[in-house]
Amino acid sequence: MDGTELDQLTEGEARAELARLAQLLEQANRAYHTLDAPEISDAEYDALKRRNAAIEARFPALKRADSPSDRVGAPLADGFGKVAHQVRMLSLENAFDDADVTDFEDRVRKYLNHAGDLAFTAEPKIDGLSLSLRYERGVLVQAATRGDGEVGENVTENARTIADIPQRLVGAPEVLEVRGEVYMSHADFAALNARQAAAGGKTFANPRNAAAGSLRQLDPAITAARPLRFFAYSWGALSEPLATTQHDAIARLAQLGFQINPLTRLCHGPADLLDHYRRIEAQRATLGYDIDGVVYKVNDLTLQARLGFRSATPRWAIAHKFAAELAWTELLGIDIQVGRTGALSPVARLRPVTVGGVVVSNATLHNEDYIAGRDAKGNEIRGGKDIRIGDWVQVFRAGDVIPKVADVDLSRRKIDAQPYVFPKECPECGSPALREEGDAVRRCSGGLICPAQAVERLKHFVSRHAFDIEGLGAKQIEMFFRDADLPVKTPADIFTLAARDAANGLKRLKNRDGFGETSARKLFAAIEDKRRIPLDRLIFALGIRHVGEVAAQTFARHYSTWEAFEAAVTHARPGSVEWEQLLAIDGVGATLASSLVAAFQNPSERAAIDALAAQLEVQPVVWRAAADSPVAGKTVVFTGTLEKMTRAEAKARAEALGAKVAGSVSAKTDILVAGPGAGSKLKEAQKHGVTTLDEDGWLALIEGA
């Protein structure tokens, strides 16, 4: 869909689209980060994330529990030790056109309430593998890949073989974590592939694959034989600042002996950034190494600190990506996939076609209206041309959705081609697939009796940001779900697996293909280890519609314990005290609250939740407060106009100091910060005797905290 169609998306269409995007991105993450064998290009991946973020911004209540917006990287590959990053290694938000760059600067200014000069650095975005290098007292002590952003792979010995990486530094801070990109030049890549082919070994699809595969060799001698290079562009943990600006900090890294990109420039405003972007783009083919865009960063490090981070990206940086391509191919079939919430999502099965160096074999078709050639309001798209099996279709690799079927060549349509009839029944369980009025998505009505929904819920339950049980992934869930002797149909069944297995005689897990005594014992131990689970992870793991990671963390912080959370949601009804308190939580709207309450009040859902809770020891969320914070644990409400900071910055600062920020005033509110124009909330605070401060009073209270 183009930008106009995005504006016209119904809630149902948006929900189905988010489901499809989540699946595509999960598959792409694993292929790219874990297997070093990407199935789609970086441009395609970034555009998928852009589409996902745009839909989430328009429909925040539809944000999925497994939202790609909150994810960085992918699970680690086997064979390497784990390294916990002291400072998370995040990904970047993307820009695709001039308007996105202008919007980025506007958002930064608005967040900071900053009207003065605003400088940025601009540097090529290297298409390689992110690497973190930790130096202590000038000595390289550790090197780690990005991994999932929080935990990476220990590749220290391999990194020592790269000539661009200094082993010792003179004049560096006592602790210095340098971050950058490992890459391979075009010439070195061609020579490596020639040697590999001559020796009968594996050749690589592109320099990025070659660099990633070379760095992640279990034998450092193999890495040493590969021509790897390194550009430094950032830092993590520091014992003292490198400089006061991004530009000077990068220059300091160069003084310490690191290679920095010579095309890095200091720019002032969007016009200057775009000029440099076009200069780099014009040189792209002659650089001798792969880049896929230009990265812009706010130059002033104090402003970077104020801007802070979203869940997976910094607010002070953006990657302006190069654009894309398209191709024609044959539509071989249309598959219907059933998601965790029952949404039926059509997927185009294509004759494989290479588009810009990437082989594309499937694409999203969005929903039945898109296939029929109309939008959510019944207006024609693609000139009203429908999509039929056997058609020659245009696959588009840039823009809002990639890959997608963008057009149809009617001149090549077969005479006997029939309009596609979207199924009215679930292909997995046969239950009616219903489409509510005003909703573009058909949804299986089978609920938990639908095996597709049930197994997808279980996969979500054991996913990385939920229970994350080692040895129990999607493949094992599918096996146990269909197992006649050790079935796992609900989350609670996972925690009775060991006891049921002990009573199974010769049919025990250790006697089956794919398992032995050791692997079975490790699986049961891993399950047992997860009986103690933090409250936010449990809430997220339940897989309730609209309750993503951020919402789960919000509920956990607010209620603190499972008992308090369960009691509040159980008794919440529109008009009740519990309902009003639920809606008063900052960021919780009626759609999210209704979905949460409905799950707990549905008999079958509630039975499954209660059975699970009985198996667990749920750990309360302890509010992480800054030392000596005067507002730690207090509930704060902001109202009226703030003049010295934006509302977003005020909220982020309060939460960093351990306060809970609410959206409405109640008897439980501790502090109301009221700016000019404060209305009903101020009156409500006065009624309840809530401490009321103006903006200056608030800043004085938290000064020095």
Helices and strands as residue ranges (DSSP letters): H 3-7, H 11-29, I 30-34, H 42-58, G 60-62, G 68-70, E 82-84, E 93-95, H 98-112, E 119-126, E 129-136, E 139-145, E 151-153, H 156-159, E 175-183, H 186-198, H 207-215, H 220-224, E 229-238, H 246-255, E 265-268, H 269-283, G 284-286, E 291-298, H 301-307, E 317-321, E 326-338, E 344-355, E 358-364, H 368-372, G 382-384, E 392-396, E 404-408, G 410-412, E 433-434, E 443-444, G 447-449, H 451-461, H 474-481, H 491-494, H 497-502, G 505-507, G 509-511, H 517-529, E 532-534, H 535-541, H 549-559, H 562-571, H 577-584, H 590-601, H 603-613, E 617-619, E 635-639, H 647-656, E 660-661, E 671-674, H 680-688, E 691-693, H 695-702
